[in-house]
């Protein structure tokens, strides 16, 4: 289980990693406005992920201020959301959380409380994990990103977009439903990466016209077999065994009507030669920046 960090030194280290890990083009002297206040500061625009960010020191906390921005920032911008992180101690009154796993990795998390209720249900496919507070109480939190992730900016941008759509009354984003559910015991960092691989895979399948509807995004049209995917993101034996076993069972049940496909990190496939001997296709993926790119997808679908 993740634990909420209250130690000032660890929180300070997390904030420094946040500054160092986030990308963006600075825009100086921008006037930020929100309900009941405003400030003038430097923000950092991330064009590819359509948002801007700024870290503003406040009394006893740091505020990660965020705004949806598909276009370059103007001289005046509205804040989409704000994640407050206490500099010392653990405070359930603010939404921002610095959490740590058993290995000591630090995560940026959010309580899920916004200005209106229902965000937990809206973002049901997010990475929600139980966190334990210093006083022993357990609550659920949305894990936004590991502070040390090379994909920190992309993951934060997805959070901003989710908050924007929620506040505007939009619908949850369509995410592909892979045939194997991820293990809840896997690391939160791997679960964050899984969401990005899911998104990239969905985009690639969409380009090929290989999904059949909102309920079953991976159904092929016509007489071709239906592809069933299992995604490995954690490189752990438990996840690999679950994926291979589930695909084998699906193939035995579905026969010629299904096409099982394993999606695995390229480094795992290269390290474990047994994956090449499986009775179904193995698609490898690598990271290109914050995007997963796939090798062998067309052959697996042929």
C-alpha positions, 0 to 999 in steps of 0.5 A, a space after each residue: 500500500 502507498 503511504 502519504 509522505 509528511 516528512 518536509 525533506 522528502 516533500 521538498 525533494 518531490 517538489 524539486 523533481 516536479 520542477 525538474 521533470 516537467 517540460 514547457 515553454 515559459 510565458 512571463 507576466 501572465 495574469 491568472 484568474 480564478 474564482 475569488 482571486 488572481 495573480 501575475 506569474 510565469 507559466 510553462 506551456 506544453 504544446 503537445 499536451 495542451 496545458 500550462 503549469 506553474 508552481 506557486 509558493 503559498 503559506 505552508 504549501 506549494 500550489 501546482 497551478 494548471 490550465 487547459 491550453 490547446 493554443 499558446 497562452 494569452 496575457 490572461 489565462 483561467 486556471 483549470 485546477 490547482 493541486 496544493 501540496 503541504 510542505 510539511 505534515 499530511 493534511 487531508 483538507 487539501 487535495 494534493 498528496 505526495 505518496 510513497 511506495 514500499 521501494 521509496 518511489 514518490 508519486 503525485 496524487 490527488 484526493 479526487 475532491 473537486 469543486 463538484 462531486 462525482 469526479 471519482 465516477 467520471 474517471 473510473 478508469 484512472 489509477 486509484 489506489 488506497 493510501 495510508 495516512 500517518 495516523 493510520 487512516 486509509 483513503 483512496 487517491 488518484 495516482 497522477 504520476 510518479 515524480 521520477 517518470 520520464 512521462 510525468 508531463 504527459 500524465 499530468 496533461 491527461 489529468 488536466 484534460 480530465 478535470 476540464 472535461 469533468 467541469 464542462 460536463 463532458 463524458 469520460 474519455 473512451 478507453 480500450 478494454 483489454 481482455 486481461 484486467 491489470 493486477 491491482 497489486 502491480 506498481 502504481 507507476 506501471 499502472 500509469 504507464 499502462 494507461 499511456 500504452 492503452 491510449 497509443 494502442 487504441 489510436 493505432 487500432 483506430 487508424 486501421 479501423 479495427 474496432 467495432 463499437 463503443 462496447 467492444 473497441 477491439 472487435 473486427 468488422 466482418 468475418 475476420 477473427 476478433 483480436 483479444 489483447 493482453 498488455 504487460 506493463 510491469 515486467 513482473 512474473 505475476 503479470 506475465 503469467 496472468 496475461 499468457 494464461 488468460 490469452 491461452 484460455 481465451 484461445 481455447 474457448 474461442 477457437 478460430 473466432 478469436 486472435 489472442 495478441 500479447 502486448 509486451 515491452 520490447 526489453 522484456 521480449 528481448 530478455 525472455 526468448 520464451 515469448 517468441 515461442 508462444 502459440 499466439 502473436 507478441 507485439 512489442 512496444 517501446 517508448 518514443 518520448 511519452 508515446 508507446 510505439 508498436 513493432 509487429 502490430 500489423 503482422 499480428 492483425 493480418 
